[in-house]
């Protein structure tokens, strides 16, 4: 799969890609740093084969608007949306530090009721 961006790339003149956080069938999420603010963010891109389809672009914009409308500590805040020079859309979100639930469950099995939030 062709990546929409690589580590070290500067996105929209303000975000430097630091590392890949995850990949899936529909997209990729990278950790990046806002160059002027010094803020860590997560940036989501659709995979290359989908990135220029109008329905995928519209879905990413809807996702951003929906997330902006929700005010909850359980939902990552959306900071920005944009497009790369080639027209590929992206969504900039709050970078959350934590643990992958799938990895925790794989390592220790189901969580006890008292341990799950």
N, C-alpha and C positions, 0 to 999 in steps of 0.2 A: 504494500500500500504506500502511495506517495504521501509524505507528510506535508501539511499545509505550511509548516514552519519548522525551523530547527533551533536547537540550543544556540544561544548567542544572537539570534535574529532580533531586530528591533521592529516592533509592531506599531504602526501609526505614529512613529517618531517619539513614542513615550513609554512603551513596555518592552523590556528585555527578557527574552525567554530564558529561564534558568534550567528547567528539566521537565521531563514528561511525567505527569502524575498517573495517567491511566489512558487506556485505549479500549475501544469497543467497536461493535459492528457499525455504529452510527457516527462515532466521533472520537476525538482525542481531546484530553484536557492537559494543559501545561501549567506549571508554576512560572510566574513571571514577576518582574519588579518594575514598578512605576519609577521611571528614571528621575523625575523631578520631586516627587513626593516621598520616595524611598519606601513605598508601601508594597507589600507582597500581595499578589492577586492570583487568581486562577483564571485561565482563558480557555474557553471551549470552542472547538472548531468542528464542523461536520467533516467526515472523511472526504477525501478528494473526489471520489466518484459521485458524491452526492452534493458537493458544496455549491455548484452553480445551478442546481435545480431550483426553480422559483418556489416550489412547495416547501423545500427544505429551508430555504432562506426565510420564508414567511413563518415557518414553524419556530425557527430560532428567535425571530423577533417577538413572536407571541409568547414564547417561553420567558424571554427577558421582561416583557410587560407584565406577565402574570406574576413572576417572582418579585418585581418591583411593588406590586399591589399588596403583597403579603408581608406583614410586619410580624415576624416571629423569630425567636432565637433558634428555631429548628430549621430555618430556611436561609441558605446563603443569599446575601444581598447582591443585587446586580448593580454594577457601577457604570457600565458602558456597553455599547454595541458598536460594531463597525464592520468595515470590509477591508481585506487586503488589496494590494494593487491589482491582483488578478481577478478581483470580484468575489473572492471567498469570504463569507461572513464569519464573524466571531462574536463571542459574548464574554465580557469581563465580569468576573464575580469575586466576591469576598473569598480570600484564602483562609480556609479553616484548618487548624492543626488538630489532629486526633489520630485515632486508630481505625484501621479498616475492619469493619464488623465481620466480614467474611473470613479474614485472617484470624481474628480472635476465636470465632466459632470453630474453624478448622483446627486450631491449636488446642483448644480446651473444651470443645463440645458446647452443648446448650448452656446458656447463662442461667444462673439461679435467679429467681424472682427478685430477690433483694439487690442483685447486682445490676439488673437492667433498669434503665431510667423510665 
